[in-house]
Amino acid sequence: MAYLPSHQELASHPKTRKAARKLGVSVPTMIGHLHLLWWWALDHALDGDLGKYDAEDLADASMWAGDPETFAKALRECGSAGGEGFLHADGKLHDWEEYGGKYGKRVDASRKAAAARWHPEDDADAMQAHSEGNADASGNASPPHDDGNAEERRGEEQDQTPLREDAPAWRQAVAQSRQSMNGKASYDLLSVYRQAGKQLLDDGHDPGSLVAMVVDYVEQLLGEPIDAKHRSMVAKTVRRNGLIALAGWDKALGATESDSPRDRLAYAQGVVNRMMTEEASG
């Protein structure tokens, strides 16, 4: 669940009042439309650039029931003395970098850090080491056991060692997804895991595979393993919400400024708990 700061001065700001006058609505109503637009941007235009969307898109995002062009024009022309309104002429949201942009930077930094820690080669190395470490006195290795976590994660490299054939299905799906996305401009870790999750569902794998994959993604974002209690929490969200839980945890972990993995996880758990409670009561 993403968030952005809401300053008390918004209610008395000349820009807010002017936009309200232009649209013939009350200031509280104007504030509501603005927040709806900003919240929508967190999901669909994290960089604050709405230039690719038309007036109808913006009106729909803001739940404005009147004329879309009138609404967009009011957002652009509410600045004082010819200054910028809430929406610039080029479609960019005013001062977005100071508000919603901070959330976007945290999400982007978290994903990049996770991507740098993850490498398919780790899966093969960890599984091989575990197999060798469990060899019995006769020298025969017992079957490898994978608990869903590589023991260490190194930076991204060009040469990637293929996974072992006996790697868990979800690890194979993630590796294949990442390989298929290499070179794409829009490539990021969330996209890799989302595509892998869809593949698991399409192939009819058991729910446990999807749970293990989402747990791994959470650990990638945090940079460290999570305990059994939080694994259970993640599993619960996946069993209830399916693949949607992946994006839910991504947003929840990105919505706090703390650098502490434990604090981020505690905050994210609270966010996800509220989401599930609201869903159940709805």
C-alpha positions in Angstrom: 0.0 0.0 0.0 1.6 3.2 -1.2 1.3 6.6 0.5 2.3 10.2 0.0 2.4 13.2 2.4 -0.7 15.4 2.7 0.1 18.9 4.0 -2.5 20.8 6.0 -1.8 24.0 4.0 -3.5 22.3 1.0 -6.9 23.4 2.3 -6.0 27.1 2.4 -3.6 27.2 -0.5 -4.7 29.7 -3.2 -4.1 27.1 -5.9 -6.6 24.7 -4.3 -9.2 27.4 -3.8 -8.8 28.7 -7.4 -9.2 25.2 -8.9 -12.3 24.7 -6.7 -13.8 28.0 -8.0 -13.0 27.1 -11.6 -14.8 23.8 -11.2 -17.6 25.1 -9.1 -17.0 22.6 -6.2 -16.2 23.0 -2.5 -12.6 23.0 -1.3 -13.0 19.6 0.5 -14.3 18.1 -2.7 -11.3 19.6 -4.7 -8.9 18.1 -2.1 -10.5 14.7 -2.6 -10.2 14.8 -6.4 -6.5 15.9 -6.1 -5.7 13.0 -3.7 -7.4 10.5 -6.0 -5.3 11.7 -8.9 -2.1 11.5 -6.8 -2.9 8.1 -5.5 -3.6 6.9 -9.1 -0.3 8.3 -10.2 1.5 6.1 -7.6 0.2 3.1 -9.5 0.2 4.3 -13.1 2.7 7.1 -13.4 5.3 6.7 -10.6 7.5 9.4 -12.2 4.7 11.9 -12.1 4.5 12.3 -15.8 0.8 12.1 -17.0 1.6 13.4 -20.5 0.7 10.1 -22.1 -2.8 10.2 -20.6 -5.7 12.3 -22.0 -8.2 14.4 -20.1 -10.7 11.6 -19.9 -8.1 9.4 -18.2 -7.3 12.0 -15.6 -11.0 12.7 -14.9 -11.6 9.0 -14.5 -8.6 8.7 -12.2 -9.8 11.6 -10.1 -13.5 10.4 -10.2 -14.5 13.7 -11.7 -18.0 13.3 -13.2 -18.0 16.5 -15.1 -16.4 17.5 -18.4 -12.9 16.0 -18.5 -11.4 18.9 -20.5 -12.7 21.4 -18.0 -11.2 19.4 -15.1 -7.8 19.2 -16.8 -7.8 22.8 -17.7 -8.6 23.8 -14.1 -5.6 21.7 -12.9 -3.3 23.5 -15.3 -4.6 27.0 -14.8 -5.0 27.3 -11.1 -1.6 28.7 -10.4 -1.3 32.3 -9.1 0.0 35.1 -11.3 0.5 32.8 -14.3 2.4 30.3 -12.2 2.2 26.5 -12.6 -1.0 24.8 -11.5 -1.3 21.3 -10.1 -0.6 20.0 -13.6 2.1 21.4 -15.8 1.4 22.1 -19.5 3.6 19.1 -20.4 1.5 16.8 -18.3 3.8 16.5 -15.3 2.4 16.8 -11.7 3.7 19.9 -9.9 6.4 19.2 -7.3 6.0 15.5 -7.7 9.6 14.8 -6.8 9.0 16.3 -3.4 6.0 14.1 -2.7 5.1 11.0 -4.6 8.5 10.9 -6.2 10.1 10.0 -2.9 8.1 6.9 -2.8 9.0 6.0 -6.3 12.7 6.4 -5.6 12.4 4.1 -2.6 10.6 1.5 -4.6 13.1 1.8 -7.5 16.1 1.6 -5.1 14.7 -1.4 -3.3 14.1 -3.3 -6.6 17.6 -2.4 -8.0 19.3 -3.5 -4.7 17.3 -6.8 -4.8 18.2 -7.4 -8.5 21.9 -6.8 -7.7 21.8 -9.4 -5.0 20.1 -12.1 -7.0 21.8 -14.4 -9.4 20.6 -17.8 -10.8 24.1 -19.2 -10.2 23.6 -19.0 -6.5 20.7 -21.5 -6.7 22.9 -24.2 -8.3 25.9 -23.5 -6.0 23.8 -23.6 -2.9 22.0 -26.8 -3.9 25.3 -28.5 -4.9 26.9 -27.4 -1.6 24.0 -28.7 0.4 24.1 -32.0 -1.4 27.8 -32.5 -0.8 27.4 -31.4 2.8 24.9 -34.1 3.5 27.0 -37.0 2.1 26.9 -40.0 4.4 29.8 -42.0 5.6 29.7 -44.1 2.5 30.2 -41.0 0.3 26.7 -41.1 -1.1 25.1 -37.7 -1.2 21.6 -37.5 0.1 19.0 -35.7 -2.1 19.4 -31.9 -2.0 16.9 -30.0 0.1 16.0 -26.4 -0.9 14.4 -24.2 1.7 13.8 -21.4 -0.8 16.9 -19.3 0.1 20.3 -19.1 -1.5 23.0 -18.7 1.2 24.4 -15.6 -0.4 23.5 -13.4 -3.3 26.1 -11.8 -5.6 25.9 -9.0 -8.1 24.5 -9.3 -11.5 26.9 -10.7 -14.1 26.7 -11.4 -17.8 27.6 -15.1 -17.6 24.8 -16.9 -15.9 25.1 -20.6 -14.9 22.0 -22.6 -15.7 20.0 -24.0 -12.8 20.2 -27.7 -12.0 17.4 -29.7 -13.5 16.2 -30.7 -10.0 15.8 -27.1 -8.9 12.3 -26.2 -7.6 9.8 -25.3 -10.3 9.5 -21.7 -9.0 13.3 -21.1 -9.2 13.3 -22.4 -12.8 10.4 -20.2 -13.7 12.2 -17.1 -12.2 15.4 -18.0 -14.1 13.5 -18.4 -17.3 11.6 -15.2 -16.8 14.7 -13.2 -16.1 16.5 -14.7 -19.2 13.5 -13.8 -21.4 13.6 -10.2 -20.1 17.3 -9.5 -20.5 17.7 -6.4 -22.7 14.2 -5.1 -22.3 14.1 -1.4 -21.3 11.2 -2.0 -18.8 13.0 -4.9 -17.2 12.9 -4.9 -13.3 12.8 -7.6 -10.6 9.0 -7.3 -10.0 8.3 -7.9 -13.6 10.5 -11.0 -13.6 8.8 -12.5 -10.6 5.3 -11.5 -11.8 5.9 -13.3 -15.1 7.4 -16.3 -13.3 4.3 -16.5 -11.1 2.0 -16.4 -14.1 4.0 -19.2 -15.6 3.6 -21.3 -12.4 -0.1 -20.8 -12.5 -0.4 -21.6 -16.2 1.5 -24.8 -15.7 -0.7 -25.8 -12.8 1.9 -26.0 -10.1 0.8 -26.4 -6.5 0.2 -23.2 -4.4 3.3 -24.0 -2.4 5.5 -23.1 -5.4 3.9 -19.6 -5.6 4.2 -19.1 -1.9 8.0 -20.0 -2.0 8.5 -17.6 -4.9 6.8 -14.7 -3.1 8.7 -15.4 0.1 11.9 -15.3 -1.9 10.9 -11.9 -3.5 10.3 -10.4 0.0 13.7 -11.6 1.1 15.3 -10.1 -2.0 13.8 -6.7 -1.2 14.9 -6.9 2.5 18.3 -8.3 1.7 18.1 -11.0 4.4 16.0 -14.1 5.2 12.7 -13.8 7.1 11.7 -15.9 10.1 9.0 -18.6 10.2 6.4 -16.2 11.6 6.7 -13.8 8.7 7.0 -16.6 6.1 3.6 -17.8 7.4 2.3 -14.3 7.0 3.5 -14.1 3.4 2.0 -17.5 2.7 -1.3 -16.5 4.1 -1.5 -13.5 1.8 -0.6 -15.6 -1.2 -3.1 -18.3 -0.5 -5.8 -15.6 -0.1 -4.9 -13.2 -2.9 -2.8 -15.3 -5.3 -0.2 -13.6 -7.4 -1.7 -10.2 -6.4 0.1 -10.6 -3.1 3.5 -10.2 -4.9 2.7 -6.6 -5.8 1.1 -6.0 -2.4 4.3 -6.9 -0.6 6.4 -4.9 -3.1 4.4 -1.7 -2.4 4.2 -2.3 1.3 8.0 -2.7 1.7 8.6 0.3 -0.5 6.2 2.6 1.5 8.6 3.2 4.5 11.7 5.3 4.6 13.4 3.1 7.2 16.6 1.4 6.2 16.2 -1.3 8.8 14.9 -4.6 7.3 13.2 -5.5 10.5 11.3 -2.1 10.7 10.4 -2.3 7.0 9.0 -5.8 7.5 7.0 -4.8 10.6 5.5 -1.9 8.7 4.8 -4.0 5.7 3.1 -6.6 7.8 0.8 -4.0 9.3 -0.1 -2.7 5.9 -0.8 -6.2 4.5 -2.8 -7.1 7.6 -5.0 -4.0 7.2 -5.5 -4.8 3.5 -6.7 -8.4 4.3 -8.9 -7.1 7.1 -10.6 -4.6 4.8 -11.0 -7.2 2.1 -12.6 -9.6 4.6 -15.0 -7.0 6.0 -15.9 -5.8 2.5 
